[in-house]
Amino acid sequence: MRDQHGHPKLYIRFDEKTCRECPCRSLCTRAQDKPRRLSIRSQEEFLQLQRRRKQQETEEFQMTYANRAGIEGTHSQGVRALGLRQSRYIGLQKASLQHSLIAAAINLLRLDNFITGEKTEKTRISHFAALAPKKVA
């Protein structure tokens, strides 16, 4: 079988009766009545995933990703404050004009905040992320 991205994947579904009667069921699954299911990637895809996860721990990746965080903040500001997600106009040229005006508005808002000395908000950290151990530099 293949997953939603077209990659080959092996799906395993345990027998319902066997799974329900297993004494270790609570350690395997949280499902109340359905049996446990597993999906296993191909070895090549699994190894590629492991390489990418290891790459994410490098300092070079962290610096590149920090740029993305700034871009995400700008995009979020455009969506929340200025309606960036929905275009008011039909047609690529009009929508492009709206996006350019929103970009200019974001710049003006940030300039106003800088002139008035208003502090930017800190990035919110989810309760789950707050539980993660602190990285020591």
Secondary structure, DSSP 8 states (H G I E B T S, - for coil): -B-TTS-BEEEEE--HHHHHH-TTHHHH---SSS--EEEEE-HHHHHHHHHHHHHTTSHHHHHHHHHHHHHHHHHHHHHHHH-TTS-SSSSHHHHHHHHHHHHHHHHHHHHHHHHHT---------HHHHTS-----
